[in-house]
Amino acid sequence: MKWWFGSALWMRILIGMALGIAVGFALRPGGLAASAGLDVAGIDAGLKLIGDAFIRLIRMLAVPLIFVSVTAAVVSIADLSKLGKSGARVAALYIPSGLMAATLGLGLALWLKPGVGSAPPAGIVPPEPREPPTAQDLLFQFIPANPVQALANGDMLSVIVFAILFGIGILGAGAAAKPVADAIEGASHAFVKLVGYVMELAPLGAFALMAWVVALMGVEALLRLGALVAVLYLGCLFYGVIVYGGFVRFGLGLPVLPFYRGMSEAMAVAYSTSSSAATLPVTMRAMIEKLGISRRMSAFVASLGATVNMDGSAMYMVILTVFGAQLFGVELTTPQMISIVVTSSIGAMGLAGIPGGSLVFIPAVLGIAGVPLEVIGIVLGVDRLMDMMRTVVNVVGDAVAAVAVAKWEGELDEAAYLANRAPLTSEDAT
């Protein structure tokens, strides 16, 4: 087994996924497992248990890692004016990017028409369109009424806001709060190290999750909803390669291959777990150890991005809404399409970075268009497959923003970026 643990983690994850696909097909009705008289239902349940356990294990680290990392990042800045500049730059990247992704999804869905030609279930009447969520509803997602409850519930936006404010408080207290600052910094390092240990289980988790998904769905569901899946994958690939890659190459003047090579492990984990929150520790480690970004900038941008930057999810909600409108024969007006794009891009910023997190907000977007909520049940069989790809886009977007802001603020070691290693000029290299 020395060769196994000596190979790159991303390669082991991909091998686990490939084996999972093969096992999943063997567990399908009429497959090898059933022919051999094995307890297919029990095996399916066991695979789901292993996959869920892996996701829970790594999600266990997400909330405390975000809290200590963001707080430590704020404290390490020392200058509050610099904190405001970093935050403004992150917002200047995330907000327009979400709108662009949602607009691209709208254009692709209107052009390729994935919902045209399919017969909707009988007896479902489209409801009257609803008003989009108010600015107050969206604003309150950012303000934690109870920080302890936000930590317990995993409300990422509220946790991030509280962590930023707590870090500002530590800075304001000065020397009196130095023990607290040291404890937070030590906890940040401990969690990053713990992530490395947990990630050794990623190939097993990827194997179990892929086997369960394939065994559950098979090829029939993929063929029935293949057009919808294809449109989303096309949009995500275009955005992840052309838009993000073009920005890295022409906007930042950096080669693209080292970026994608450095993010390969995080992308593999994102695809297998369908969770940007679960992938966050891996994303943060890749930023520090593979892209040459300082620990402070990696923690600050990645933690924000895991909740705020949901370009893939924004694109998905728009595509799904247009798909539902086409499926049920609902004519979308121009104001409705604008509302769908804006609501999806803003609403995606508050989504939970967990598998199926988009399903929480989709009813609000469908209501704007007057599309029946039953469309959620129609696509539920392939939602996990689409969730995998949109999560990859979310994670790649986090890394692009981190590279950009780090370069603009002089916290990117370009030699380390090119070599896919940690910056030698920082404590992260030790």
KOLMAR-974664 format. One record per residue (C-alpha): residue in three letters; x, y, z; residue number from 0. Coordinates in steps of 0.001 Angstrom, whole numbers, m for minus. Last residue first. Example, Ala and Ser with C-alpha at 12.3 -4.5 7.8 and 13.67 -1.06 7.14 Angstrom:
BEGIN
  resn       c1       c2       c3  resi
   SER    13670    m1060     7140     1
   ALA    12300    m4500     7800     0
This chain:
BEGIN
  resn       c1       c2       c3  resi
   THR     7331    25894     7641   429
   ALA     6120    27296     4344   428
   ASP     3099    28915     5951   427
   GLU     5390    31157     7943   426
   SER     5801    33205     4791   425
   THR     8537    34026     2312   424
   LEU     8712    30442     1140   423
   PRO     5156    30626     m184   422
   ALA     3577    27167     m224   421
   ARG     3986    25084    m3358   420
   ASN     2480    24766    m6813   419
   ALA     5725    25676    m8650   418
   LEU     4152    28552   m10595   417
   TYR     2244    29740    m7547   416
   ALA     5358    29459    m5368   415
   ALA     7227    31702    m7801   414
   GLU     4236    34054    m7843   413
   ASP     4229    34454    m4049   412
   LEU      866    36167    m3641   411
   GLU      349    38523     m696   410
   GLY     1169    41762    m2521   409
   GLU    m2292    43284    m2136   408
   TRP    m3329    43041    m5788   407
   LYS    m1853    39552    m6089   406
   ALA    m3625    38320    m2953   405
   VAL    m6911    39837    m4153   404
   ALA    m6651    38060    m7507   403
   VAL    m5415    34709    m6198   402
   ALA    m8149    34635    m3554   401
   ALA   m10830    35583    m6084   400
   VAL    m9713    32816    m8445   399
   ALA    m9663    30331    m5552   398
   ASP   m13222    31137    m4502   397
   GLY   m14377    30882    m8120   396
   VAL   m12838    27418    m8401   395
   VAL   m14849    26341    m5345   394
   ASN   m18158    27643    m6689   393
   VAL   m17523    26150   m10135   392
   VAL   m16768    22747    m8578   391
   THR   m19983    23017    m6555   390
   ARG   m21927    23587    m9775   389
   MET   m20573    20322   m11151   388
   MET   m21448    18115    m8185   387
   ASP   m24840    19735    m7672   386
   MET   m25765    18758   m11223   385
   LEU   m25213    15068   m10459   384
   ARG   m26948    15446    m7106   383
   ASP   m29929    17116    m8746   382
   VAL   m30336    14221   m11168   381
   GLY   m33139    12386    m9341   380
   LEU   m34481    15607    m7851   379
   VAL   m35270    16977   m11301   378
   ILE   m38978    16125   m11288   377
   GLY   m39319    16718    m7561   376
   ILE   m38070    20272    m7934   375
   VAL   m40368    20803   m10922   374
   GLU   m43236    20129    m8514   373
   LEU   m42760    23674    m7220   372
   PRO   m44895    24864   m10101   371
   VAL   m43404    27762   m12131   370
   GLY   m44970    31202   m11642   369
   ALA   m41740    32931   m12607   368
   ILE   m41222    34722    m9290   367
   GLY   m42414    31610    m7459   366
   LEU   m39705    29505    m9070   365
   VAL   m37087    31850    m7592   364
   ALA   m38549    31621    m4080   363
   PRO   m38957    27846    m4395   362
   ILE   m35242    27560    m5372   361
   PHE   m33954    28908    m2047   360
   VAL   m33764    25730       37   359
   LEU   m33074    23525    m2985   358
   SER   m29771    25356    m3514   357
   GLY   m28264    23610     m488   356
   GLY   m28689    20223    m2155   355
   PRO   m25313    19010     m893   354
   ILE   m23949    21596     1557   353
   GLY   m22662    25149     1179   352
   ALA   m25754    26658     2767   351
   LEU   m27125    29369      522   350
   GLY   m26881    33022     1488   349
   MET   m24970    34295    m1521   348
   ALA   m27209    32248    m3806   347
   GLY   m30029    34647    m2973   346
   ILE   m28159    37523    m4565   345
   SER   m27413    35765    m7853   344
   SER   m30776    33985    m7969   343
   THR   m32769    37109    m7113   342
   VAL   m30973    39199    m9733   341
   VAL   m31304    36640   m12531   340
   ILE   m34919    35714   m11724   339
   SER   m35900    39368   m11364   338
   ILE   m34433    40165   m14790   337
   MET   m36285    37194   m16287   336
   GLN   m39525    38317   m14652   335
   PRO   m39114    41869   m15968   334
   THR   m38556    40449   m19494   333
   THR   m41676    38301   m19347   332
   LEU   m41565    34525   m19006   331
   GLU   m44237    32467   m20761   330
   VAL   m45104    29350   m18752   329
   GLY   m45547    26222   m20891   328
   PHE   m45080    23726   m18081   327
   LEU   m41747    22306   m19292   326
   GLN   m40540    25631   m20667   325
   ALA   m41178    27387   m17356   324
   GLY   m39579    24515   m15463   323
   PHE   m36449    24653   m17632   322
   VAL   m36347    28451   m17202   321
   THR   m36426    27969   m13432   320
   LEU   m33818    25193   m13520   319
   ILE   m31453    27286   m15645   318
   VAL   m31815    30281   m13308   317
   MET   m31297    28198   m10169   316
   TYR   m28284    26446   m11712   315
   MET   m26501    29661   m12698   314
   ALA   m26856    31028    m9165   313
   SER   m25608    27714    m7755   312
   GLY   m22544    27719    m9997   311
   ASP   m21737    31318    m9071   310
   MET   m22038    30656    m5342   309
   ASN   m19536    33078    m3815   308
   VAL   m20986    34263     m496   307
   THR   m20895    31047     1524   306
   ALA   m17625    29254      764   305
   GLY   m16374    32536     m725   304
   LEU   m16205    34324     2602   303
   SER   m14183    31525     4163   302
   ALA   m11966    31264     1084   301
   VAL   m11278    35012      964   300
   PHE   m10267    35526     4606   299
   ALA    m8547    32210     5226   298
   SER    m6523    32331     2022   297
   MET    m5610    35977     2558   296
   ARG    m4286    35352     6041   295
   ARG    m2499    32125     5119   294
   SER     m641    33852     2304   293
   ILE    m1251    32617    m1228   292
   GLY     1402    30497    m2979   291
   LEU    m1089    28513    m5060   290
   LYS     m328    24966    m3882   289
   GLU      224    25033      m95   288
   ILE    m1825    28057      966   287
   MET    m4580    28052    m1643   286
   ALA    m4721    24252    m1648   285
   ARG    m5101    24186     2147   284
   MET    m7966    26656     1970   283
   THR    m9735    24663     m695   282
   VAL    m9305    21433     1296   281
   PRO   m10760    23063     4421   280
   LEU   m13588    24546     2351   279
   THR   m14558    21303      601   278
   ALA   m17188    20458     3215   277
   ALA   m18591    23968     2914   276
   SER   m18422    23820     m887   275
   SER   m20445    20629     m788   274
   SER   m21201    18360    m3729   273
   THR   m19042    15693    m1999   272
   SER   m17515    14025    m5085   271
   TYR   m17279    17115    m7271   270
   ALA   m15996    19377    m4498   269
   VAL   m13432    16772    m3432   268
   ALA   m12122    16498    m6993   267
   MET   m12041    20288    m7373   266
   ALA   m10169    20654    m4069   265
   GLU    m7604    18093    m5180   264
   SER    m7133    19707    m8596   263
   MET    m6780    23277    m7278   262
   GLY    m2997    23446    m7688   261
   ARG    m3173    21927   m11162   260
   TYR    m5949    24342   m12118   259
   PHE    m3865    27342   m11068   258
   PRO     m559    26007   m12371   257
   LEU    m2223    25540   m15792   256
   VAL    m3613    29075   m16068   255
   PRO     m495    31181   m16405   254
   LEU     m719    34546   m14602   253
   GLY    m1286    38012   m16101   252
   LEU    m4040    38858   m13604   251
   GLY    m6811    39923   m15982   250
   PHE    m5486    38129   m19045   249
   ARG    m4542    34709   m17710   248
   VAL    m6469    34529   m14426   247
   PHE    m9492    36302   m15925   246
   GLY    m9469    34053   m18981   245
   GLY    m9311    30949   m16793   244
   TYR   m12270    32133   m14735   243
   VAL   m14384    33048   m17766   242
   ILE   m13219    30355   m20196   241
   VAL   m12591    27392   m17903   240
   GLY   m15035    27606   m14985   239
   TYR   m17633    29669   m16813   238
   PHE   m17637    27565   m19958   237
   LEU   m17487    24320   m17983   236
   CYS   m20312    25469   m15705   235
   GLY   m22517    26549   m18609   234
   LEU   m21941    23331   m20536   233
   TYR   m22529    21247   m17422   232
   LEU   m25793    23092   m16749   231
   VAL   m27014    22684   m20328   230
   ALA   m26047    18999   m20394   229
   VAL   m27855    18234   m17128   228
   LEU   m31044    19845   m18412   227
   ALA   m30818    17999   m21734   226
   GLY   m30060    14673   m20034   225
   LEU   m33213    14738   m17936   224
   ARG   m34709    11528   m19261   223
   LEU   m31334    10107   m20286   222
   LEU   m29782    10717   m16872   221
   ALA   m32793     9193   m15159   220
   GLU   m32389     6035   m17219   219
   VAL   m28607     5831   m16869   218
   GLY   m28497     4695   m13265   217
   MET   m29891     6922   m10566   216
   LEU   m29615     5126    m7210   215
   ALA   m26712     2808    m8038   214
   VAL   m24875     5694    m9692   213
   VAL   m25358     7950    m6669   212
   TRP   m24423     5232    m4144   211
   ALA   m21258     4218    m5995   210
   MET   m20210     7866    m6368   209
   LEU   m20673     8584    m2672   208
   ALA   m18885     5451    m1478   207
   PHE   m15864     5900    m3733   206
   ALA   m15542     9622    m2951   205
   GLY   m15640     8898      789   204
   LEU   m12977     6210      482   203
   PRO   m10771     8496    m1608   202
   ALA   m11326    11354      909   201
   LEU   m10187     9396     3987   200
   GLU    m6682    10875     3857   199
   MET    m8470    14200     3870   198
   VAL    m9152    13869     7601   197
   TYR    m5458    14081     8455   196
   GLY    m4837    17110     6274   195
   VAL    m7905    18818     7698   194
   LEU    m6487    18375    11183   193
   LYS    m3426    20386    10171   192
   VAL    m5631    23251     8978   191
   PHE    m7603    23018    12227   190
   ALA    m4478    23221    14378   189
   HIS    m3117    26241    12496   188
   SER    m6370    28164    13037   187
   ALA    m6494    27117    16687   186
   GLY    m3035    28585    17236   185
   GLU    m4089    31890    15664   184
   ILE    m7233    32030    17806   183
   ALA    m5256    31311    20974   182
   ASP    m2692    33983    20108   181
   ALA    m5432    36560    19487   180
   VAL    m7128    35686    22792   179
   PRO    m3842    36053    24660   178
   LYS    m3265    39410    22894   177
   ALA    m6619    40843    23994   176
   ALA    m5229    43304    26558   175
   ALA    m2471    44295    24124   174
   GLY    m4936    45898    21690   173
   ALA    m8628    45902    22562   172
   GLY    m9502    47397    19174   171
   LEU    m7772    44586    17317   170
   ILE    m9635    41986    19353   169
   GLY   m12926    43806    18675   168
   ILE   m12192    43881    14952   167
   GLY   m11622    40133    15100   166
   PHE   m14944    39668    16862   165
   LEU   m16664    41785    14205   164
   ILE   m15128    39701    11414   163
   ALA   m16016    36437    13198   162
   PHE   m19590    37650    13769   161
   VAL   m20007    38491    10082   160
   ILE   m18521    35140     9053   159
   VAL   m20751    33188    11431   158
   SER   m23846    35063    10233   157
   LEU   m23033    34280     6614   156
   MET   m22267    30654     7452   155
   ASP   m25406    29811     9401   154
   GLY   m23999    26525    10775   153
   ASN   m26863    26017    13198   152
   ALA   m24633    25875    16276   151
   LEU   m22483    28796    15155   150
   ALA   m25557    30886    14298   149
   GLN   m27109    29964    17662   148
   VAL   m23986    31181    19440   147
   PRO   m23992    34391    17384   146
   ASN   m27626    35199    18277   145
   ALA   m29322    37868    16159   144
   PRO   m26652    37252    13528   143
   ILE   m26805    39907    10788   142
   PHE   m25960    38808     7242   141
   GLN   m29125    36801     6576   140
   PHE   m31052    39820     7875   139
   LEU   m30055    41770     4769   138
   LEU   m31636    39268     2372   137
   ASP   m35030    39406     4069   136
   GLN   m34786    43183     4386   135
   ALA   m34012    43555      660   134
   THR   m37285    41777      m19   133
   PRO   m37599    38288    m1441   132
   PRO   m39097    38166    m4965   131
   GLU   m42862    38722    m5429   130
   ARG   m44876    35694    m6404   129
   PRO   m46075    34459    m9800   128
   GLU   m49513    32779    m9798   127
   PRO   m49326    29014    m9626   126
   PRO   m48734    26605   m12545   125
   VAL   m51371    23829   m12585   124
   ILE   m50217    20231   m12103   123
   GLY   m52783    17603   m13109   122
   ALA   m50619    15655   m15532   121
   PRO   m46852    15457   m15150   120
   PRO   m45007    17547   m17733   119
   ALA   m44303    16096   m21208   118
   SER   m40845    16956   m22531   117
   GLY   m40357    18668   m25893   116
   VAL   m39056    21967   m24554   115
   GLY   m37503    21883   m21090   114
   PRO   m33839    21987   m22204   113
   LYS   m34429    25048   m24437   112
   LEU   m30886    25450   m25885   111
   TRP   m31073    29219   m26417   110
   LEU   m33327    30277   m23539   109
   ALA   m31486    27956   m21145   108
   LEU   m28062    29115   m22363   107
   GLY   m28934    32806   m22061   106
   LEU   m30439    32434   m18606   105
   GLY   m27445    30460   m17343   104
   LEU   m25075    33105   m18717   103
   THR   m27072    35786   m16906   102
   ALA   m26832    33839   m13639   101
   ALA   m23076    33446   m14051   100
   MET   m22609    37130   m14881    99
   LEU   m24701    38229   m11889    98
   GLY   m22677    36005    m9577    97
   SER   m19413    37350   m10978    96
   PRO   m20570    40935   m10533    95
   ILE   m21134    40324    m6788    94
   TYR   m18073    38167    m6076    93
   LEU   m15302    40278    m7586    92
   ALA   m16124    43760    m6262    91
   ALA   m17128    42118    m2975    90
   VAL   m13628    40651    m2609    89
   ARG   m12067    44012    m3438    88
   ALA   m14245    45813     m911    87
   GLY   m13359    43292     1784    86
   SER    m9652    43712     1147    85
   LYS    m9920    47523     1277    84
   GLY   m11954    47450     4482    83
   LEU    m9402    45188     6140    82
   LYS    m6614    47526     5018    81
   SER    m8330    50400     6833    80
   LEU    m8546    48229     9940    79
   ASP    m4765    47855    10112    78
   ALA    m3644    44879    12208    77
   ILE    m4267    42537     9248    76
   SER    m3397    39543    11395    75
   VAL    m6443    40118    13597    74
   VAL    m8801    39972    10620    73
   ALA    m7229    36760     9327    72
   ALA    m7300    35190    12793    71
   THR   m11026    35969    13083    70
   VAL   m11657    34589     9601    69
   SER    m9675    31439    10341    68
   VAL   m11120    30877    13830    67
   PHE   m14741    31187    12671    66
   ILE   m14352    29440     9334    65
   LEU   m12498    26513    10887    64
   PRO   m15097    26232    13665    63
   VAL   m17878    26086    11043    62
   ALA   m16161    23787     8505    61
   LEU   m14515    21169    10722    60
   MET   m17605    19071    11349    59
   ARG   m18318    19379     7642    58
   ILE   m15299    17109     7120    57
   LEU   m16641    14386     9361    56
   ARG   m20234    14903     8267    55
   ILE   m19270    14455     4612    54
   PHE   m17257    11329     5424    53
   ALA   m20099     9890     7497    52
   ASP   m22590    10589     4715    51
   GLY   m20425     8700     2249    50
   ILE   m19948     5743     4587    49
   LEU   m23673     5593     5420    48
   LYS   m24629     5921     1762    47
   LEU   m22342     3006      921    46
   GLY   m23835      920     3727    45
   ALA   m27383     1652     2618    44
   ASP   m26552      682     m944    43
   ILE   m24889    m2512      290    42
   GLY   m27967    m3360     2349    41
   ALA   m30272    m2759     m593    40
   VAL   m28050    m4896    m2842    39
   ASP   m28031    m7895     m485    38
   LEU   m25993   m10151    m2743    37
   GLY   m27539   m12920    m4850    36
   ALA   m24752   m12965    m7433    35
   SER   m27130   m11733   m10113    34
   ALA   m28078    m8817    m7880    33
   ALA   m24433    m7833    m7473    32
   LEU   m23657    m8267   m11155    31
   GLY   m26401    m5928   m12302    30
   GLY   m30038    m6734   m13003    29
   PRO   m31199    m3845   m10865    28
   ARG   m28185    m1528   m10368    27
   LEU   m25521    m2588    m7862    26
   ALA   m22952    m3429   m10548    25
   PHE   m23523       28   m12033    24
   GLY   m22654     1591    m8684    23
   VAL   m19571     m604    m8303    22
   ALA   m18168      698   m11582    21
   ILE   m18988     4307   m10697    20
   GLY   m17404     3888    m7256    19
   LEU   m14227     2459    m8782    18
   ALA   m13936     5583   m10929    17
   MET   m14621     7852    m7933    16
   GLY   m11998     6099    m5797    15
   ILE    m9458     6351    m8608    14
   LEU   m10260    10069    m8909    13
   ILE    m9738    10533    m5166    12
   ARG    m6423     8655    m5265    11
   MET    m5243    10877    m8097    10
   TRP    m6288    14013    m6182     9
   LEU    m4353    12768    m3153     8
   ALA    m1109    12411    m5072     7
   SER      582     8993    m4855     6
   GLY     2725     7822    m1917     5
   PHE     m298     6650       62     4
   TRP    m1188     4208    m2702     3
   TRP     2375     3217    m3629     2
   LYS     3024     2261        1     1
   MET        0        0        0     0
